[in-house]
Amino acid sequence: MARPRISRFSSLFALTGALFLSTTLSADDNTTQNIEATVEPVHALAMHGEPAYGPDFPHFDYVNPEAPKGGRLRLAVRSNGYDTFNPFIVRGIYAAGIRTYLYDTLLASSADEPFSAYGLIAESIETPEDRSYVIYNLRPEARFHDGHPITADDVAFTFNLLMEEGHPGIKNYYAEVEEVTVLSEHRVRFDFGETSNRELPLILGQMEILPQHYWQDREFGKQGLTPPLGSGPYRIGEFEAGRFVTYERAKDYWAADLPVRQGRFNFDLIRIDYYTDETVILEAFKAGEYDYRMETSAKNWATAYSGDRFASGQIITEAIEHQRPAGMQAFVFNTRRDKFSDPRVREAIGYAFDFDWANRNLFHDQYERSTSFFENSELASSGLPEGRELEILERYRDQLPDDVFTERYAPPSTEGDRTLRDNLRKAMALLQEAGYQIRGGTMVHRETGEPLSFEFLLHQKAFERIVLPFKNNLERLGMEVDVRLVDTNQYVERVQSFDFDIVTMRIPQSDSPGNEQWNYWHSSVADVKGSGNYAGIQDPVVDELVKLVIQAPDRESLVTRTHALDRVLLHGHYVVPQWYLAVDRIAYWSFLERPSTTPKNGVDVDNWWYGN
């Protein structure tokens, strides 16, 4: 697709109400003009159906609009640090929190709907029924932190800059934009050309808007640790790369009174500390070094949250149910490696992972096994394909394994009568089918003599206790397996460069899958550094199913098409599924308070406030 071009022109006549006839149209193109003239501006968009909140809504239902402003919130991350404040490029590790706190977007999403977005920088949106274009009408009061107004020029500049110099994932996300046109100071239009992608007006609304007057004379990829100019609820305060970063609430924040910001971003100061050790970071929380923690370790949750401060109520622990899709956490194969190019080899390796043993002995039976890339949602496939899903898959029957149509996907289990010995026997049979055999106790390829050897790449030491039993089982099959633990920065660089054999990765999903699926699975990004296609999938059927998901005209079609994509991915054995949890395990000091309602997407500390 050609690079989108930016054009600018002034209106030939005054705006009448909120309607505007674009002068890019020829004077005699009455049909197109009439169509555009019927497009009424709206306060919000839903991916399918209507937004839950009307044009006069005062605030989201899951916030406390009376929450006091003030106090501080201390958070922590486990990482070796950061080396940039630019989150929009592939180079470097950016500071935690910067995209949330420093920048505003055109639209703000609701956390209790599948995918609806409401005006933030954009006061209203105009898009026709086919969503072939979108016009954002910007709020005149929108400002950057230096007082400079946010204009349509800034929106167009941001888009062009990201497409030219931004992260490849961003470029893929917005690839179907054909043209962006500045219509007036507070009015900008995006045209999408020949596409059935109804999501584009929504995902463009997620774009953080950058100040043209700040960036036009700076090198975008070389900003490093110079704090950039933003427009969001916070400014960057004190920081020390590798140790901490702070965000100071913008007391003159232009959007503070908007419905989408009521009850949110209440702390005067947010500090995020960096730790390199899991044990140290947990002990620091219990010692009062930071205030809020979401626990990801089942062992910690079962054994570490006890003592006087918990008994007295100084520290509160809660497991709060959520309804968001869990996505897929898994061991991900790099199929760019020849050794993993055969799905039978990948499937065989999966038979050596004993989740049921790990859940009993390591996780205190807290987890459920993942059986879908869209786990914990109606988007997850199940059983055998039928109805409309079967009709979709029948188009590709000669390109798909028979199992897609004849076997319900289920990862190997050792529950009931099934034992690990049975699973390893099945793995051996698959390896033999794939051309492997045992020679001198080592699994080698029958023709080349190459041993089946590979490495698990980790950046969390706590994961060794999960991987080492898996390694032992694989070695019983004659495989040569290493486990390599590296620091976070090296891990990120190797993953972005696809320099790994197997990694543990969580592939998140929303309740409204769309353009991000292209970045996860499409062949065109399999070799693009920094893309989300970690497995290196290059399958024309997957490509077609991704397009179908993106082009789904309604919710029913979206669910059906996602089932088909999910099923094909599962039977491709690109990952060994791990586990999921349908609750957020949180611990926090009692001076923090939270709203009484938790949205569908789960806990969000940016809705909390500093209490007594």
Secondary structure as a PSIPRED ss2 file (coil, helix, strand):
# PSIPRED VFORMAT (PSIPRED V4.0)

   1 M C   1.000  0.000  0.000
   2 A C   1.000  0.000  0.000
   3 R C   1.000  0.000  0.000
   4 P C   1.000  0.000  0.000
   5 R E   0.000  0.000  1.000
   6 I E   0.000  0.000  1.000
   7 S E   0.000  0.000  1.000
   8 R E   0.000  0.000  1.000
   9 F C   1.000  0.000  0.000
  10 S C   1.000  0.000  0.000
  11 S C   1.000  0.000  0.000
  12 L C   1.000  0.000  0.000
  13 F C   1.000  0.000  0.000
  14 A C   1.000  0.000  0.000
  15 L C   1.000  0.000  0.000
  16 T E   0.000  0.000  1.000
  17 G C   1.000  0.000  0.000
  18 A C   1.000  0.000  0.000
  19 L E   0.000  0.000  1.000
  20 F C   1.000  0.000  0.000
  21 L C   1.000  0.000  0.000
  22 S C   1.000  0.000  0.000
  23 T C   1.000  0.000  0.000
  24 T C   1.000  0.000  0.000
  25 L C   1.000  0.000  0.000
  26 S C   1.000  0.000  0.000
  27 A C   1.000  0.000  0.000
  28 D C   1.000  0.000  0.000
  29 D C   1.000  0.000  0.000
  30 N H   0.000  1.000  0.000
  31 T H   0.000  1.000  0.000
  32 T H   0.000  1.000  0.000
  33 Q H   0.000  1.000  0.000
  34 N H   0.000  1.000  0.000
  35 I H   0.000  1.000  0.000
  36 E H   0.000  1.000  0.000
  37 A H   0.000  1.000  0.000
  38 T C   1.000  0.000  0.000
  39 V C   1.000  0.000  0.000
  40 E C   1.000  0.000  0.000
  41 P C   1.000  0.000  0.000
  42 V E   0.000  0.000  1.000
  43 H C   1.000  0.000  0.000
  44 A E   0.000  0.000  1.000
  45 L E   0.000  0.000  1.000
  46 A E   0.000  0.000  1.000
  47 M C   1.000  0.000  0.000
  48 H C   1.000  0.000  0.000
  49 G C   1.000  0.000  0.000
  50 E C   1.000  0.000  0.000
  51 P C   1.000  0.000  0.000
  52 A C   1.000  0.000  0.000
  53 Y C   1.000  0.000  0.000
  54 G C   1.000  0.000  0.000
  55 P C   1.000  0.000  0.000
  56 D C   1.000  0.000  0.000
  57 F C   1.000  0.000  0.000
  58 P C   1.000  0.000  0.000
  59 H C   1.000  0.000  0.000
  60 F C   1.000  0.000  0.000
  61 D C   1.000  0.000  0.000
  62 Y C   1.000  0.000  0.000
  63 V C   1.000  0.000  0.000
  64 N C   1.000  0.000  0.000
  65 P C   1.000  0.000  0.000
  66 E C   1.000  0.000  0.000
  67 A C   1.000  0.000  0.000
  68 P C   1.000  0.000  0.000
  69 K C   1.000  0.000  0.000
  70 G C   1.000  0.000  0.000
  71 G C   1.000  0.000  0.000
  72 R E   0.000  0.000  1.000
  73 L E   0.000  0.000  1.000
  74 R E   0.000  0.000  1.000
  75 L E   0.000  0.000  1.000
  76 A E   0.000  0.000  1.000
  77 V E   0.000  0.000  1.000
  78 R E   0.000  0.000  1.000
  79 S C   1.000  0.000  0.000
  80 N C   1.000  0.000  0.000
  81 G C   1.000  0.000  0.000
  82 Y C   1.000  0.000  0.000
  83 D C   1.000  0.000  0.000
  84 T E   0.000  0.000  1.000
  85 F C   1.000  0.000  0.000
  86 N C   1.000  0.000  0.000
  87 P C   1.000  0.000  0.000
  88 F C   1.000  0.000  0.000
  89 I C   1.000  0.000  0.000
  90 V C   1.000  0.000  0.000
  91 R C   1.000  0.000  0.000
  92 G C   1.000  0.000  0.000
  93 I C   1.000  0.000  0.000
  94 Y E   0.000  0.000  1.000
  95 A C   1.000  0.000  0.000
  96 A C   1.000  0.000  0.000
  97 G C   1.000  0.000  0.000
  98 I H   0.000  1.000  0.000
  99 R H   0.000  1.000  0.000
 100 T H   0.000  1.000  0.000
 101 Y H   0.000  1.000  0.000
 102 L C   1.000  0.000  0.000
 103 Y C   1.000  0.000  0.000
 104 D C   1.000  0.000  0.000
 105 T E   0.000  0.000  1.000
 106 L C   1.000  0.000  0.000
 107 L E   0.000  0.000  1.000
 108 A E   0.000  0.000  1.000
 109 S E   0.000  0.000  1.000
 110 S C   1.000  0.000  0.000
 111 A C   1.000  0.000  0.000
 112 D C   1.000  0.000  0.000
 113 E C   1.000  0.000  0.000
 114 P C   1.000  0.000  0.000
 115 F C   1.000  0.000  0.000
 116 S E   0.000  0.000  1.000
 117 A E   0.000  0.000  1.000
 118 Y E   0.000  0.000  1.000
 119 G E   0.000  0.000  1.000
 120 L C   1.000  0.000  0.000
 121 I C   1.000  0.000  0.000
 122 A E   0.000  0.000  1.000
 123 E E   0.000  0.000  1.000
 124 S E   0.000  0.000  1.000
 125 I E   0.000  0.000  1.000
 126 E E   0.000  0.000  1.000
 127 T C   1.000  0.000  0.000
 128 P C   1.000  0.000  0.000
 129 E C   1.000  0.000  0.000
 130 D C   1.000  0.000  0.000
 131 R C   1.000  0.000  0.000
 132 S C   1.000  0.000  0.000
 133 Y E   0.000  0.000  1.000
 134 V E   0.000  0.000  1.000
 135 I E   0.000  0.000  1.000
 136 Y E   0.000  0.000  1.000
 137 N E   0.000  0.000  1.000
 138 L E   0.000  0.000  1.000
 139 R C   1.000  0.000  0.000
 140 P C   1.000  0.000  0.000
 141 E C   1.000  0.000  0.000
 142 A C   1.000  0.000  0.000
 143 R E   0.000  0.000  1.000
 144 F C   1.000  0.000  0.000
 145 H C   1.000  0.000  0.000
 146 D C   1.000  0.000  0.000
 147 G C   1.000  0.000  0.000
 148 H C   1.000  0.000  0.000
 149 P E   0.000  0.000  1.000
 150 I C   1.000  0.000  0.000
 151 T C   1.000  0.000  0.000
 152 A H   0.000  1.000  0.000
 153 D H   0.000  1.000  0.000
 154 D H   0.000  1.000  0.000
 155 V H   0.000  1.000  0.000
 156 A H   0.000  1.000  0.000
 157 F H   0.000  1.000  0.000
 158 T H   0.000  1.000  0.000
 159 F H   0.000  1.000  0.000
 160 N H   0.000  1.000  0.000
 161 L H   0.000  1.000  0.000
 162 L H   0.000  1.000  0.000
 163 M H   0.000  1.000  0.000
 164 E H   0.000  1.000  0.000
 165 E H   0.000  1.000  0.000
 166 G C   1.000  0.000  0.000
 167 H C   1.000  0.000  0.000
 168 P H   0.000  1.000  0.000
 169 G H   0.000  1.000  0.000
 170 I H   0.000  1.000  0.000
 171 K H   0.000  1.000  0.000
 172 N H   0.000  1.000  0.000
 173 Y H   0.000  1.000  0.000
 174 Y C   1.000  0.000  0.000
 175 A C   1.000  0.000  0.000
 176 E C   1.000  0.000  0.000
 177 V C   1.000  0.000  0.000
 178 E C   1.000  0.000  0.000
 179 E E   0.000  0.000  1.000
 180 V E   0.000  0.000  1.000
 181 T E   0.000  0.000  1.000
 182 V E   0.000  0.000  1.000
 183 L E   0.000  0.000  1.000
 184 S E   0.000  0.000  1.000
 185 E C   1.000  0.000  0.000
 186 H C   1.000  0.000  0.000
 187 R E   0.000  0.000  1.000
 188 V E   0.000  0.000  1.000
 189 R E   0.000  0.000  1.000
 190 F E   0.000  0.000  1.000
 191 D E   0.000  0.000  1.000
 192 F C   1.000  0.000  0.000
 193 G C   1.000  0.000  0.000
 194 E C   1.000  0.000  0.000
 195 T C   1.000  0.000  0.000
 196 S C   1.000  0.000  0.000
 197 N C   1.000  0.000  0.000
 198 R C   1.000  0.000  0.000
 199 E C   1.000  0.000  0.000
 200 L H   0.000  1.000  0.000
 201 P H   0.000  1.000  0.000
 202 L H   0.000  1.000  0.000
 203 I H   0.000  1.000  0.000
 204 L H   0.000  1.000  0.000
 205 G C   1.000  0.000  0.000
 206 Q C   1.000  0.000  0.000
 207 M C   1.000  0.000  0.000
 208 E E   0.000  0.000  1.000
 209 I C   1.000  0.000  0.000
 210 L C   1.000  0.000  0.000
 211 P C   1.000  0.000  0.000
 212 Q H   0.000  1.000  0.000
 213 H H   0.000  1.000  0.000
 214 Y H   0.000  1.000  0.000
 215 W H   0.000  1.000  0.000
 216 Q C   1.000  0.000  0.000
 217 D C   1.000  0.000  0.000
 218 R C   1.000  0.000  0.000
 219 E C   1.000  0.000  0.000
 220 F H   0.000  1.000  0.000
 221 G H   0.000  1.000  0.000
 222 K H   0.000  1.000  0.000
 223 Q C   1.000  0.000  0.000
 224 G C   1.000  0.000  0.000
 225 L C   1.000  0.000  0.000
 226 T C   1.000  0.000  0.000
 227 P C   1.000  0.000  0.000
 228 P C   1.000  0.000  0.000
 229 L C   1.000  0.000  0.000
 230 G C   1.000  0.000  0.000
 231 S C   1.000  0.000  0.000
 232 G C   1.000  0.000  0.000
 233 P C   1.000  0.000  0.000
 234 Y E   0.000  0.000  1.000
 235 R E   0.000  0.000  1.000
 236 I E   0.000  0.000  1.000
 237 G E   0.000  0.000  1.000
 238 E E   0.000  0.000  1.000
 239 F E   0.000  0.000  1.000
 240 E E   0.000  0.000  1.000
 241 A C   1.000  0.000  0.000
 242 G C   1.000  0.000  0.000
 243 R C   1.000  0.000  0.000
 244 F E   0.000  0.000  1.000
 245 V E   0.000  0.000  1.000
 246 T E   0.000  0.000  1.000
 247 Y E   0.000  0.000  1.000
 248 E E   0.000  0.000  1.000
 249 R E   0.000  0.000  1.000
 250 A C   1.000  0.000  0.000
 251 K C   1.000  0.000  0.000
 252 D C   1.000  0.000  0.000
 253 Y C   1.000  0.000  0.000
 254 W C   1.000  0.000  0.000
 255 A C   1.000  0.000  0.000
 256 A C   1.000  0.000  0.000
 257 D C   1.000  0.000  0.000
 258 L C   1.000  0.000  0.000
 259 P C   1.000  0.000  0.000
 260 V C   1.000  0.000  0.000
 261 R C   1.000  0.000  0.000
 262 Q C   1.000  0.000  0.000
 263 G C   1.000  0.000  0.000
 264 R C   1.000  0.000  0.000
 265 F C   1.000  0.000  0.000
 266 N C   1.000  0.000  0.000
 267 F C   1.000  0.000  0.000
 268 D C   1.000  0.000  0.000
 269 L E   0.000  0.000  1.000
 270 I E   0.000  0.000  1.000
 271 R E   0.000  0.000  1.000
 272 I E   0.000  0.000  1.000
 273 D E   0.000  0.000  1.000
 274 Y E   0.000  0.000  1.000
 275 Y E   0.000  0.000  1.000
 276 T C   1.000  0.000  0.000
 277 D C   1.000  0.000  0.000
 278 E H   0.000  1.000  0.000
 279 T H   0.000  1.000  0.000
 280 V H   0.000  1.000  0.000
 281 I H   0.000  1.000  0.000
 282 L H   0.000  1.000  0.000
 283 E H   0.000  1.000  0.000
 284 A H   0.000  1.000  0.000
 285 F H   0.000  1.000  0.000
 286 K H   0.000  1.000  0.000
 287 A C   1.000  0.000  0.000
 288 G C   1.000  0.000  0.000
 289 E C   1.000  0.000  0.000
 290 Y C   1.000  0.000  0.000
 291 D C   1.000  0.000  0.000
 292 Y E   0.000  0.000  1.000
 293 R E   0.000  0.000  1.000
 294 M E   0.000  0.000  1.000
 295 E C   1.000  0.000  0.000
 296 T C   1.000  0.000  0.000
 297 S C   1.000  0.000  0.000
 298 A H   0.000  1.000  0.000
 299 K H   0.000  1.000  0.000
 300 N H   0.000  1.000  0.000
 301 W H   0.000  1.000  0.000
 302 A H   0.000  1.000  0.000
 303 T H   0.000  1.000  0.000
 304 A C   1.000  0.000  0.000
 305 Y C   1.000  0.000  0.000
 306 S C   1.000  0.000  0.000
 307 G C   1.000  0.000  0.000
 308 D H   0.000  1.000  0.000
 309 R H   0.000  1.000  0.000
 310 F H   0.000  1.000  0.000
 311 A H   0.000  1.000  0.000
 312 S C   1.000  0.000  0.000
 313 G C   1.000  0.000  0.000
 314 Q C   1.000  0.000  0.000
 315 I E   0.000  0.000  1.000
 316 I E   0.000  0.000  1.000
 317 T E   0.000  0.000  1.000
 318 E E   0.000  0.000  1.000
 319 A E   0.000  0.000  1.000
 320 I E   0.000  0.000  1.000
 321 E E   0.000  0.000  1.000
 322 H C   1.000  0.000  0.000
 323 Q C   1.000  0.000  0.000
 324 R C   1.000  0.000  0.000
 325 P C   1.000  0.000  0.000
 326 A C   1.000  0.000  0.000
 327 G E   0.000  0.000  1.000
 328 M E   0.000  0.000  1.000
 329 Q E   0.000  0.000  1.000
 330 A E   0.000  0.000  1.000
 331 F E   0.000  0.000  1.000
 332 V E   0.000  0.000  1.000
 333 F E   0.000  0.000  1.000
 334 N C   1.000  0.000  0.000
 335 T C   1.000  0.000  0.000
 336 R C   1.000  0.000  0.000
 337 R C   1.000  0.000  0.000
 338 D H   0.000  1.000  0.000
 339 K H   0.000  1.000  0.000
 340 F H   0.000  1.000  0.000
 341 S C   1.000  0.000  0.000
 342 D C   1.000  0.000  0.000
 343 P H   0.000  1.000  0.000
 344 R H   0.000  1.000  0.000
 345 V H   0.000  1.000  0.000
 346 R H   0.000  1.000  0.000
 347 E H   0.000  1.000  0.000
 348 A H   0.000  1.000  0.000
 349 I H   0.000  1.000  0.000
 350 G H   0.000  1.000  0.000
 351 Y C   1.000  0.000  0.000
 352 A C   1.000  0.000  0.000
 353 F C   1.000  0.000  0.000
 354 D C   1.000  0.000  0.000
 355 F H   0.000  1.000  0.000
 356 D H   0.000  1.000  0.000
 357 W H   0.000  1.000  0.000
 358 A H   0.000  1.000  0.000
 359 N H   0.000  1.000  0.000
 360 R H   0.000  1.000  0.000
 361 N H   0.000  1.000  0.000
 362 L C   1.000  0.000  0.000
 363 F C   1.000  0.000  0.000
 364 H C   1.000  0.000  0.000
 365 D C   1.000  0.000  0.000
 366 Q C   1.000  0.000  0.000
 367 Y C   1.000  0.000  0.000
 368 E E   0.000  0.000  1.000
 369 R E   0.000  0.000  1.000
 370 S C   1.000  0.000  0.000
 371 T C   1.000  0.000  0.000
 372 S C   1.000  0.000  0.000
 373 F C   1.000  0.000  0.000
 374 F C   1.000  0.000  0.000
 375 E E   0.000  0.000  1.000
 376 N C   1.000  0.000  0.000
 377 S C   1.000  0.000  0.000
 378 E C   1.000  0.000  0.000
 379 L C   1.000  0.000  0.000
 380 A C   1.000  0.000  0.000
 381 S C   1.000  0.000  0.000
 382 S C   1.000  0.000  0.000
 383 G C   1.000  0.000  0.000
 384 L C   1.000  0.000  0.000
 385 P C   1.000  0.000  0.000
 386 E C   1.000  0.000  0.000
 387 G H   0.000  1.000  0.000
 388 R H   0.000  1.000  0.000
 389 E H   0.000  1.000  0.000
 390 L H   0.000  1.000  0.000
 391 E H   0.000  1.000  0.000
 392 I H   0.000  1.000  0.000
 393 L H   0.000  1.000  0.000
 394 E H   0.000  1.000  0.000
 395 R C   1.000  0.000  0.000
 396 Y C   1.000  0.000  0.000
 397 R H   0.000  1.000  0.000
 398 D H   0.000  1.000  0.000
 399 Q H   0.000  1.000  0.000
 400 L C   1.000  0.000  0.000
 401 P C   1.000  0.000  0.000
 402 D C   1.000  0.000  0.000
 403 D H   0.000  1.000  0.000
 404 V H   0.000  1.000  0.000
 405 F H   0.000  1.000  0.000
 406 T H   0.000  1.000  0.000
 407 E C   1.000  0.000  0.000
 408 R C   1.000  0.000  0.000
 409 Y C   1.000  0.000  0.000
 410 A C   1.000  0.000  0.000
 411 P C   1.000  0.000  0.000
 412 P C   1.000  0.000  0.000
 413 S C   1.000  0.000  0.000
 414 T C   1.000  0.000  0.000
 415 E C   1.000  0.000  0.000
 416 G C   1.000  0.000  0.000
 417 D C   1.000  0.000  0.000
 418 R C   1.000  0.000  0.000
 419 T C   1.000  0.000  0.000
 420 L H   0.000  1.000  0.000
 421 R H   0.000  1.000  0.000
 422 D H   0.000  1.000  0.000
 423 N H   0.000  1.000  0.000
 424 L H   0.000  1.000  0.000
 425 R H   0.000  1.000  0.000
 426 K H   0.000  1.000  0.000
 427 A H   0.000  1.000  0.000
 428 M H   0.000  1.000  0.000
 429 A H   0.000  1.000  0.000
 430 L H   0.000  1.000  0.000
 431 L H   0.000  1.000  0.000
 432 Q H   0.000  1.000  0.000
 433 E H   0.000  1.000  0.000
 434 A C   1.000  0.000  0.000
 435 G C   1.000  0.000  0.000
 436 Y E   0.000  0.000  1.000
 437 Q E   0.000  0.000  1.000
 438 I E   0.000  0.000  1.000
 439 R E   0.000  0.000  1.000
 440 G C   1.000  0.000  0.000
 441 G C   1.000  0.000  0.000
 442 T E   0.000  0.000  1.000
 443 M E   0.000  0.000  1.000
 444 V E   0.000  0.000  1.000
 445 H E   0.000  0.000  1.000
 446 R C   1.000  0.000  0.000
 447 E C   1.000  0.000  0.000
 448 T C   1.000  0.000  0.000
 449 G C   1.000  0.000  0.000
 450 E C   1.000  0.000  0.000
 451 P E   0.000  0.000  1.000
 452 L C   1.000  0.000  0.000
 453 S E   0.000  0.000  1.000
 454 F E   0.000  0.000  1.000
 455 E E   0.000  0.000  1.000
 456 F E   0.000  0.000  1.000
 457 L E   0.000  0.000  1.000
 458 L E   0.000  0.000  1.000
 459 H C   1.000  0.000  0.000
 460 Q C   1.000  0.000  0.000
 461 K H   0.000  1.000  0.000
 462 A H   0.000  1.000  0.000
 463 F H   0.000  1.000  0.000
 464 E H   0.000  1.000  0.000
 465 R H   0.000  1.000  0.000
 466 I H   0.000  1.000  0.000
 467 V H   0.000  1.000  0.000
 468 L H   0.000  1.000  0.000
 469 P H   0.000  1.000  0.000
 470 F H   0.000  1.000  0.000
 471 K H   0.000  1.000  0.000
 472 N H   0.000  1.000  0.000
 473 N H   0.000  1.000  0.000
 474 L H   0.000  1.000  0.000
 475 E H   0.000  1.000  0.000
 476 R H   0.000  1.000  0.000
 477 L C   1.000  0.000  0.000
 478 G C   1.000  0.000  0.000
 479 M C   1.000  0.000  0.000
 480 E E   0.000  0.000  1.000
 481 V E   0.000  0.000  1.000
 482 D E   0.000  0.000  1.000
 483 V E   0.000  0.000  1.000
 484 R E   0.000  0.000  1.000
 485 L E   0.000  0.000  1.000
 486 V C   1.000  0.000  0.000
 487 D C   1.000  0.000  0.000
 488 T H   0.000  1.000  0.000
 489 N H   0.000  1.000  0.000
 490 Q H   0.000  1.000  0.000
 491 Y H   0.000  1.000  0.000
 492 V H   0.000  1.000  0.000
 493 E H   0.000  1.000  0.000
 494 R H   0.000  1.000  0.000
 495 V H   0.000  1.000  0.000
 496 Q H   0.000  1.000  0.000
 497 S C   1.000  0.000  0.000
 498 F C   1.000  0.000  0.000
 499 D C   1.000  0.000  0.000
 500 F C   1.000  0.000  0.000
 501 D C   1.000  0.000  0.000
 502 I E   0.000  0.000  1.000
 503 V E   0.000  0.000  1.000
 504 T E   0.000  0.000  1.000
 505 M E   0.000  0.000  1.000
 506 R E   0.000  0.000  1.000
 507 I E   0.000  0.000  1.000
 508 P C   1.000  0.000  0.000
 509 Q C   1.000  0.000  0.000
 510 S C   1.000  0.000  0.000
 511 D C   1.000  0.000  0.000
 512 S C   1.000  0.000  0.000
 513 P C   1.000  0.000  0.000
 514 G C   1.000  0.000  0.000
 515 N C   1.000  0.000  0.000
 516 E H   0.000  1.000  0.000
 517 Q H   0.000  1.000  0.000
 518 W H   0.000  1.000  0.000
 519 N H   0.000  1.000  0.000
 520 Y H   0.000  1.000  0.000
 521 W H   0.000  1.000  0.000
 522 H C   1.000  0.000  0.000
 523 S H   0.000  1.000  0.000
 524 S H   0.000  1.000  0.000
 525 V H   0.000  1.000  0.000
 526 A C   1.000  0.000  0.000
 527 D C   1.000  0.000  0.000
 528 V C   1.000  0.000  0.000
 529 K C   1.000  0.000  0.000
 530 G C   1.000  0.000  0.000
 531 S C   1.000  0.000  0.000
 532 G C   1.000  0.000  0.000
 533 N C   1.000  0.000  0.000
 534 Y C   1.000  0.000  0.000
 535 A C   1.000  0.000  0.000
 536 G C   1.000  0.000  0.000
 537 I C   1.000  0.000  0.000
 538 Q C   1.000  0.000  0.000
 539 D C   1.000  0.000  0.000
 540 P H   0.000  1.000  0.000
 541 V H   0.000  1.000  0.000
 542 V H   0.000  1.000  0.000
 543 D H   0.000  1.000  0.000
 544 E H   0.000  1.000  0.000
 545 L H   0.000  1.000  0.000
 546 V H   0.000  1.000  0.000
 547 K H   0.000  1.000  0.000
 548 L H   0.000  1.000  0.000
 549 V H   0.000  1.000  0.000
 550 I H   0.000  1.000  0.000
 551 Q C   1.000  0.000  0.000
 552 A C   1.000  0.000  0.000
 553 P C   1.000  0.000  0.000
 554 D C   1.000  0.000  0.000
 555 R H   0.000  1.000  0.000
 556 E H   0.000  1.000  0.000
 557 S H   0.000  1.000  0.000
 558 L H   0.000  1.000  0.000
 559 V H   0.000  1.000  0.000
 560 T H   0.000  1.000  0.000
 561 R H   0.000  1.000  0.000
 562 T H   0.000  1.000  0.000
 563 H H   0.000  1.000  0.000
 564 A H   0.000  1.000  0.000
 565 L H   0.000  1.000  0.000
 566 D H   0.000  1.000  0.000
 567 R H   0.000  1.000  0.000
 568 V H   0.000  1.000  0.000
 569 L H   0.000  1.000  0.000
 570 L H   0.000  1.000  0.000
 571 H H   0.000  1.000  0.000
 572 G C   1.000  0.000  0.000
 573 H C   1.000  0.000  0.000
 574 Y C   1.000  0.000  0.000
 575 V E   0.000  0.000  1.000
 576 V E   0.000  0.000  1.000
 577 P E   0.000  0.000  1.000
 578 Q C   1.000  0.000  0.000
 579 W E   0.000  0.000  1.000
 580 Y E   0.000  0.000  1.000
 581 L C   1.000  0.000  0.000
 582 A C   1.000  0.000  0.000
 583 V E   0.000  0.000  1.000
 584 D E   0.000  0.000  1.000
 585 R E   0.000  0.000  1.000
 586 I E   0.000  0.000  1.000
 587 A E   0.000  0.000  1.000
 588 Y E   0.000  0.000  1.000
 589 W E   0.000  0.000  1.000
 590 S C   1.000  0.000  0.000
 591 F C   1.000  0.000  0.000
 592 L E   0.000  0.000  1.000
 593 E E   0.000  0.000  1.000
 594 R C   1.000  0.000  0.000
 595 P C   1.000  0.000  0.000
 596 S C   1.000  0.000  0.000
 597 T C   1.000  0.000  0.000
 598 T C   1.000  0.000  0.000
 599 P C   1.000  0.000  0.000
 600 K C   1.000  0.000  0.000
 601 N C   1.000  0.000  0.000
 602 G C   1.000  0.000  0.000
 603 V C   1.000  0.000  0.000
 604 D C   1.000  0.000  0.000
 605 V H   0.000  1.000  0.000
 606 D H   0.000  1.000  0.000
 607 N H   0.000  1.000  0.000
 608 W C   1.000  0.000  0.000
 609 W E   0.000  0.000  1.000
 610 Y E   0.000  0.000  1.000
 611 G C   1.000  0.000  0.000
 612 N C   1.000  0.000  0.000
